[in-house]
Amino acid sequence: MAEDSNLPNSENLNTKNGNFICGVVEGFYGRPWTTEQRKDLFQKMKKWGMDSYVYAPKDDYKHRAYWRELYTVEEAEHLTGLIQAAKDQNITFYYALSPGLDITYSSTKEITALKRKLEQVSQFGCTAFALLFDDIEPEMSEADKEVFQSFAQAQVSVTNDIYQHLGQPRFLVCPTQYCSTRAVPNVTNSEYLNTLGSKLAQEIDIMWTGQKVISRLLTKENIQEITDALRRPPVIWDNLHANDYDQKRVFLGPYSGRSPDLIPKLRGVLTNPNCEYGANFVAIHTLAQWSRCNLDGQRDLTLNDTVSADIKLETETEDGLGEDVPVSLSPNMYHPRQALRNAINEWLPEFSKHKSAWGPIVKPQPAVAVIPVPIIPSINTCMTLTSTTTTTTGSNSQAVVNPTQLQALAEVCSSVAVADSLVNPVPGPVMNSLVSDTKVVCNDSIPNPIAPVPIPIPVSDAEVKSITVLSGTHIKPDKDKNKVVVNGDKADECKEGAKEETCMNTDTSTDLSNESSLSPSEPMDCNSTPNISPAHIKGTVENSSEDVAMSENSTPSGSMQVETNDGANQMVVENPPENDIEPERKENELTFEDLALLCDLFYLPFEHGGQGLQLLQEFNWLKSNAHIVMAANQKKDPLKADVQEWFTRAEKMNEMTQAVNRLFQHLSSCNNREILYDLYSYLWDIRGVISLLNSYVKWLGFSKGWKETFMSGEQEPWVFRGGLTADLQRLIPVDSGNDLFVYKVPDVPTCRVYTVRPYLPEDEQMVYNVCSRTCKDGLEDPHPYPEELKNLQSDRIVGAYLTLHPEFCFVVEDDAGIVGFACASPDYKKFRVKMELAWVPEMCEKYPLSLKNDKDLSKFAQDTISHFHGFKDEIYVSSPTHPSSMICSILPSVLDQSVSKRLVTCLLAALRANGSFGVHVVMNSTDSYTHAFYGKLGFVENTHEAIKGKIVMGRTF
């Protein structure tokens, strides 16, 4: 390796005079960056020694969908300002156009339109251009077939013509076969690539993503292979940090898997990073560091190519901190972990800058709603799969898992109930980033020509509901126009001390976007491949559904942070916190450790950061060794060494959970609301999952009735998409509980942390209090109760569970105390027998029938007294498929729907660990709120267990 790095410059003319292209391509799908963000990027790039920016946002108005249309005066001003801002920072601004969706290469009219568009941009001061032919159908029209011998020749002809017409400026081309897996039949023998290499003007640079769309490694062999085919070294379009294919993931890890030894063999590297601009500091900063190095400070990466991450957990000797970094690194040596530390140190002050954000929080990636399909684990995965996996820690070893078992697991875990009917989604509104400095503007009046495919999604009238936000604001998802209508002001609880009224989510639909699967062969192939554009709409719509992996439709909860073109319904700006709260900020300031943890939780597509791996390791070990605690509880022998180790590691898990909570609270309190809005939803989601795992661990250590060691199988953490969040979720033993992990992120950031934990005897009065306040269809009985009857309803609803089955009781609390509970009995038949013997007689004595004679007593209270005295004759549920019973209640003040889901997930996991796979609940037929509450938790009515005046609902897990 070392001798290659000392090769003379003559081997690669592109490195002469330091002429190595290094920068950023804004080339992702979804909401583009704003003008202000791009100008901020240029400043940072200059500071870090980078030189090139490519304007190529896939969903920006006139880049792809309407590529023929010239810019208006207003758009021209913004684009001219951007080009000038780049020049001011000595950044080369490449203006890219993507005409490949529908261009007729042989049409003089089309080529004239292309020239006219690029000439216009040239008049704005642009001196560098790019034509992108990626993500299109590799077929020519009949007219083109009469003129050109091949698809490659058509593209070469047009590109050379444009290049000469513009006066031979700096020029980039992205080919249709832009990675090895798309080369037909392969790179060396691809007629397409060889035609480009031999016929395209030698001064035109060609882009390449590597072995795959998202390449884990870039190798010398692959670079040499494509260099030979193209007759020139490639410019790498690097998708390592791209996240437009998965709404659950953001990548904050360092530039990695690319040795600096490659630099002399490349024309350049352009990173196509996260959709969220604020999430890209590390990605761009570490690329800049890499570009200045010529020595690889890392161990040979190929040694770890086939090591599966979950097994690596148990063999790592670095305490979860990732690779050991050499004590001293020369300035020209690159090591990813050291580069990450450097980037974090520079990133930290960014969070203290006062920057506003436009709400509500939404994901910038394209929204998608497709049925999750089983994925072969060895393809489209976060980690490499080995055929057998064995882990050893002390005397405990993991079971061997083979691909067949994983495939079976995939089929179980991917079962999600959806409507049978196919629905044609409306295309997302057209986006324009060139008419505002601070926002991406959405214009509903212009049809989006990029047609999405029909996809199966659940549809019901219940989907369109008002969502109450602060100060009476209402956000209404508009089914017909796919837009968000907002009125009124909103505030941020963390900033202004507002009440906890962040967002009442009344959407009963399951947002499947977070669980969607893409083509198993290409994890990043997430774009629509439409066949139409404004000039060719007629007669081609029906052909546009082929090979579309991700729809371009947009939903209020999914993809865009926009304002309508007329400005009538602008999103309300969330201002940075006022200076008067600055003194109390010190204890909530983000630290280096906070950001290091954040980056480890959201690391890279093919690896988790050290602390993320540690979380997987600890929970996996605690889960696998829970039988130790069970045996110790039964023998009342808690002092054994292995038992002590279990509780020590459980405490370690708890400490890591608290660190994530601190990170969440510190980030939520930062001045830079722009970065907060970009990162909040990801951290909110993973914090909840980690808290859930920790709650379950606490239950394992507390429970004495644990009888089965997780029948859900040894789940490997790379079976599905979704990053570390999904990997952690899959460790919870609730196989068919996908729906319980789909949450609506709050529209406004909130610092409030809810914690689920096992019930303790001293919690009884607070649980009773919550029960009394929610006993009548989610609310308190409005009629007053005399002092001796104040616990009447709680005794009926929850008392028996707390007394007879405390090990199956969980509570959820915030800083103020307990706000909800969930209780269960694993076998309701046996539970009733226990109640008849040890609970009901006491209640009959406590509440004699004579109390019913009180005229001031409500009918609700009278019925409860009658319930105790008629308990023996009561008809009850006896279901072999849903043998367990449960009750769950949350105070109305808790508006975060994920709280109840996480609480119930813990309870169901506890039941499952004891051999139950189905649970039921019973309510009065008039209890509409309760019915809806359980419906959102995945319960469905059980008509086979009909009881007069009651509704029985159940779910399996």
Sequence and secondary structure as in RCSB ss.txt:
>XXXX:A:sequence
MAEDSNLPNSENLNTKNGNFICGVVEGFYGRPWTTEQRKDLFQKMKKWGMDSYVYAPKDDYKHRAYWRELYTVEE
AEHLTGLIQAAKDQNITFYYALSPGLDITYSSTKEITALKRKLEQVSQFGCTAFALLFDDIEPEMSEADKEVFQS
FAQAQVSVTNDIYQHLGQPRFLVCPTQYCSTRAVPNVTNSEYLNTLGSKLAQEIDIMWTGQKVISRLLTKENIQE
ITDALRRPPVIWDNLHANDYDQKRVFLGPYSGRSPDLIPKLRGVLTNPNCEYGANFVAIHTLAQWSRCNLDGQRD
LTLNDTVSADIKLETETEDGLGEDVPVSLSPNMYHPRQALRNAINEWLPEFSKHKSAWGPIVKPQPAVAVIPVPI
IPSINTCMTLTSTTTTTTGSNSQAVVNPTQLQALAEVCSSVAVADSLVNPVPGPVMNSLVSDTKVVCNDSIPNPI
APVPIPIPVSDAEVKSITVLSGTHIKPDKDKNKVVVNGDKADECKEGAKEETCMNTDTSTDLSNESSLSPSEPMD
CNSTPNISPAHIKGTVENSSEDVAMSENSTPSGSMQVETNDGANQMVVENPPENDIEPERKENELTFEDLALLCD
LFYLPFEHGGQGLQLLQEFNWLKSNAHIVMAANQKKDPLKADVQEWFTRAEKMNEMTQAVNRLFQHLSSCNNREI
LYDLYSYLWDIRGVISLLNSYVKWLGFSKGWKETFMSGEQEPWVFRGGLTADLQRLIPVDSGNDLFVYKVPDVPT
CRVYTVRPYLPEDEQMVYNVCSRTCKDGLEDPHPYPEELKNLQSDRIVGAYLTLHPEFCFVVEDDAGIVGFACAS
PDYKKFRVKMELAWVPEMCEKYPLSLKNDKDLSKFAQDTISHFHGFKDEIYVSSPTHPSSMICSILPSVLDQSVS
KRLVTCLLAALRANGSFGVHVVMNSTDSYTHAFYGKLGFVENTHEAIKGKIVMGRTF
>XXXX:A:secstr
 HHHHT  GGG GGGGGG  EEEEEE  SSS   HHHHHHHHHHHHHHT  EEEE  TTBTTTTTTTTS   HHH
HHHHHHHHHHHHHTT EEEEEE  TTT  TT HHHHHHHHHHHHHHHHTT  EEEEE  SS     HHHHTT SS
HHHHHHHHHHHHHHHTTS EEEEE SS SGGGSSS TTT HHHHHHHHHS TTSEEEE  SSSS S B HHHHHH
HHHHHTS  EEEE TT  TT TT    S S SB GGGGGG SEEEE   SSGGG HHHHHHHHHHHT  EE S  
GGGGTT  HHHHHHH  STTS S   S   TTEE HHHHHHHHHHHHGGGGGS B EESS    S          
 TTSS SS   SS   EETTEE     HHHHHHHHHHHT     SSEE      EEESSS SS EEEETTS   S
    EE    GGGS  EE GGG EEEE TTT  EEE S    HHHH   S S      S  GGGG    TT TT 
 S   S  GGG TTTGGGTTTT  S     TTTT  EEETTSTT   EE    GGGGGGGGGG   HHHHHHHHH
HT BTTB  HHHHHHHHHHHHHHHTHHHHHHHHHHT TTSHHHHHHHHHHHHHHHHHHHHHHHHHHHHT SBHHH
HHHHHHHHHHHHHHHHHHHHHHHHHHH S      TT    TTSSSSHHHHHHHTTSS TT GGGG     SS  
    EEEE  GGGHHHHHHHHHHHTBTTB  SS   GGGTTHHHIIIIIHHHHH GGGEEEEEETTEEEEEEEEE
S HHHHHHHHHHHTHHHHHHHS GGGGG TTS HHHHHHHHHHHTGGG      SSS EEEEEEE TT   HHHH
HHHHHHHHHHHHHTT  EEEEEEETT HHHHHHHHHTT EE GGG  TTEEEEEEE 
